[in-house]
């Protein structure tokens, strides 16, 4: 057990130096487990395989999220809000890594994930950071900002895709399939936040932002920017390696 004391210790306090606190436990939602399905086979809840969190349908998702059984994947359709909201799991959106493993569907994937601070959830004009894939153009941006990170995927990009985003106090990083990292500045979203899966917010509208994807994994690493480290840890790439090995 590690105790962390943020204050100043008095002289003579006995402490052990040189031992760093362990990194935060990552959240991993895997389409092969943790699902609660309706009688119609729609996803009503998705609990993390590691870490403690559950994603539930947003208000605009009245029928539950589509689900494919072979192989297991959440199925999102263009123009239909099948979005999920992962709540009470992200203590500070200014420092984290979040990502997704998916196969784009036709006509295009559009919104993949969005990160929204808690104070904006019930407003008419919510603020958020989002990742979208339109054709072969991947984009990370903050709503209402002219600043964005963009990657153009080559036609032979291996699928399924593993897309990772790292945020670190106004700096953002983006990578696909463990490849080169695109980095740049992005207006920070700080404090507790919710992660929206397959949609930008909980509202019923914004159908033009909703595309088609088959999604197998969502990963979140609170308090850690993996893309700023020398190499991705095995735990970050293992789910994607497994999907590729099995041809999913």
N, C-alpha and C positions, 0 to 999 in steps of 0.2 A: 504494500500500500504506500502511495506517495502522497505526502502532505505538502501543499503549496501555500506559503504565507507571503502575501504581497507587501507587508509592511517592513519596517526596519527593526532588526533584532538588537537587543542590548549587548553590550560588550560581554564577552565570556560565554555567550550562548554556544552550546555544542551542536554543530551541524555537520553533515557530511557533504563535502564538495565534490564536483566532478561527475555527479549522477544526474542526467537530464530526465525530466518528466517524460513518460511515454507519450507518443503522438496520440491525438484523439482517435477513437474507434471510428472507422468509416461506416457509413450506411450503405447497404447494398440491397436493392430490390431486384429479385430474380423472378422472371415470369414463370419459372418452373415450381415456385413455392409461394406460400403466404397469401394465396388468393381466396377471396370469398366471392362466390358466383351466385347470381340469381337463378331462378328456375329456367330462364331463357338462355343461360350461359353467359351472361354479361357480368363484368367485374364490378362489384360493389365495394370492395376494399382490397388493398394490397399492402401487406405487412412486410417489413424489411427482413431479409434473411440474416443479416448481421446489423447490429445497432437496433435501437428501439424507436420505431416510427411506423406510422401507417398512412398510406395515401388513400384519400376517399374522393368520390366524384364531386366536382364543383357544381354549384347550383344550376349552371347551364347544361349540365350533363344529366338529363332527366331519365335516360334509359340505361345508364351504366355503360362502361367501356367495352368495346368488342373484344373477343378473345378467340385465338386460334389454338387448337390443341396439338397439332402435329406439324412442326415443333411448337412448343408453348410460346406464345407471343401476344401482347396486347395489340389489337388492331384498330387503328384510327383511320377514319374515312374523311375525304375532302368535304368541307362544308358542314360537317357534323361535329358538334362539341362532345367529344368523349374524354375531356380532360379530367385530370386528377390533381388533388392538392395535398402536398406533404407538409403537415403543420407541426409546430412545436419541436422542430429538429435542428434549426439553424440559428445559433445564438448570435452570430455576427456575419452579415453578408459581405463585409469588407475584406474578409480573409477566409477563403475556402476554395475547394475544387469541386466542381460538379460535372457530371457527364452522363452519356447515354450510349447504348449499343442498339442499333436499329438497321432495318433494311428499308430504303425509301420505296414508296408505292407510287402509282400513277394517280394524278398527273404530276404532282410534286409533293415534297414532304412539308414544306412551309414551317410552321412553328414547332419546335422540338421541346424546348424547356423555357421557362421564364422564372425569374427570381424577383419577388415582390416584398418590399418592407411591410411590416405589420400595420403601420399607421395609414397605409394607402389602400388596404383591402376593401374597405366599404365606400370609397369615394367614387364619384362619377367619372373622374379622370385619373385612374390609378397610375402610379409610377412603377417601372420595372425594367430589369435587364433581360434580354431575350436572345435565344439562339434560333436562327431559322435557316432552312435549306431550300432554296428555290432553284430548281434545275440542278446545276453543278456548282452554284454559288452559295457558300456557307458564310453566314454573317452573325456577328455578335455585336449587339448595340444596346444603348439605353434609350428608352422611349423619349422622343422629343429632343434628342441630342444629335448634332451633326457628326459626332465622333463615333466611329465604328471600326471593328476589325473584320477583315474579309479574307476568305480563302477560296480559290477556285479549284475544284476537284477535277482531276483528269478523268477522261471517260473510262479508263481501265482501273480506277480506284477500287480496291478490294472491298467487297461487301461480305458480311455485314460491316457497318461503319462503327468505329469507336470514336466518339467526339468528346474531348475533354476541354473544360474551360477553367482556368485558374484566375482568381481575383485576389489582389493584394494592395489594399489602400489606394485605389485610383489607378493601378496598373492592371492590365488584363492580358491573358495569354490564351491561345487557342491552338489545338492540335488535333489531327485526324489520324487514327490508326498508329499512334505512337510516332508519327513523323515529325518533320521540322515544326518548331513552335513559332507562331506569328504573335508578336507582342506589340503593345501600344498603350496609350492612356485611354481611360474610360471613366466618365464621371462616377464617383463612388456611390454605392448604396450601402449604408452602414446600419448596424443594429440588427435585431431579430428579423427574420424574413421567412416567408413560405416559398416552397418550390412548386411550381405548376408544371405538370407533365402533359405534353400534347396540346397545350393551349397557353394563351397569354394572361388570362385572368378568369374569374369565375362567371363573368357575364354571359348571357345567351347570345349576344351579337358577335361581331368580328368574324363572321363565317369565312370571309375572304382570307383570313390568316390561318385557317385550319386546313391542313393537307392530309395526305395519306402516308402512314408509316406502320411497319410492323416492329414493335419495340420489345426487346427481351430483357434489358437491364437498365437500371438507373443507379448511379453511384454518387455519393456525396462524402467529402472529406472535410469536416468542419475544422477551421483553424489552421489549414495547411494548403499551401500553393504548390502542388506537385510539379507543375510545369516550370517552376523556378529552381527545382532541384537538379542535381547532376544527371540523374537517370530516374525513370519511372519505376516505382517499386513493383515487384512481381504481383502483389495483390491488386494493383490497378489494371494490369494487362491480362491477368489470368482469365477473367470471364470472356474477354474478346478472343483470346487464343483458343479457348474451348469452343466458342461458337464457330470460328473459322475451321477448326479441326473437324467438327461434325458437319460442316457444310450448311450451317443454318443461315 
